[in-house]
Amino acid sequence: LMDPFERAPWNYGRDAVVVTASGSSQPVSAWTYFANTAFRQPGLLPSAAYLAHLLAGDDFLPPAYVAWLAAWQDRDPGAWRSGAWRA
């Protein structure tokens, strides 16, 4: 489990969900992490380090999602916190 990395149960909770992978008809159970309400804020975005961690898994992610994540690398991290990235 990813509990130590996601700081569950403090920052995140987890639930089992049933998913079906693209190109498959076989549903499987998977753990999904959900941000706890106390840690949700409008405009809150991942740190540059976490974004890099996500992008390191690009072999396992849909290309469109990788492109969307990669677009954030060109943004000023300070702007992420201020909400200026929305402009």
Secondary structure as GFF3:
##gff-version 3
##sequence-region A 1 87
A	DSSP	alpha_helix	3	6	.	.	.	ID=ss1
A	DSSP	beta_strand	12	20	.	.	.	ID=ss2
A	DSSP	beta_strand	27	35	.	.	.	ID=ss3
A	DSSP	three_ten_helix	37	39	.	.	.	ID=ss4
A	DSSP	alpha_helix	48	55	.	.	.	ID=ss5
A	DSSP	three_ten_helix	58	60	.	.	.	ID=ss6
A	DSSP	alpha_helix	63	71	.	.	.	ID=ss7
A	DSSP	three_ten_helix	72	74	.	.	.	ID=ss8
A	DSSP	alpha_helix	77	82	.	.	.	ID=ss9
A	DSSP	three_ten_helix	84	86	.	.	.	ID=ss10
###
